[in-house]
Amino acid sequence: MNLQRRDLFLVLTLAAAAAMPVWGQDAAPAVAPARNGAQSPAIPDFSGIWVHPSLGFESPVSGPGPVRNKSRLPSGASNFDQLVGDYTNPILQPKAAEVVKKRGEISLSGRAFPDPDNQCRLQPVPYVFWNFEIQMIQQPDRIIILYHHDHQFRQVRMNQPHAAQVRPSWHGDSVGHYEGDMLVIDTVGVKVDRYSMIDRFGTPYN
């Protein structure tokens, strides 16, 4: 398969957390064709299959980044069989750091701590971004994101406000807009319970 590498920033603003992962696209055009056959520079075309190689989120260009896996393979890659979050990350509040530390200790003992995936629950944003492959279906009024794992999906309403009263749900309420060639998605109303977490390392929402 001929993979074309491109950068796409999906900016997600949550009620309690924000994340900006970078994805690589599988041979999708950069700009959607206009109806008359000409190229429209106003709306980029994100339709297609997107992949990323890492378990967590990509490091930002500068400043503190998201929690990373302390357990590494000899190659330096993240060890998917041991989910040991770096609880010394300065973005974590002390209470959250303690939760990440305890869950890492459970993983090091050879057990798995409960998470949305192993509890067969819908996976909240941004936890769901651990999926290595997604498909985006772009329509004029919405974008549908299909996740390969467990066949979950999200709908992003384009150029619309959030409802006045958002009922909390596992995927939350997502609205989006374009800023040049960047797709910005704002997600609020993510349902939180004892299995909810931001990433595979067990980082809590608060």
Summary of the structure (lengths in Angstrom):
residues: 206
radius of gyration: 17.8
end to end distance: 41.3
largest distance: 61.0
contacts: 561
relative contact order: 0.19
helix: 11%
strand: 30%
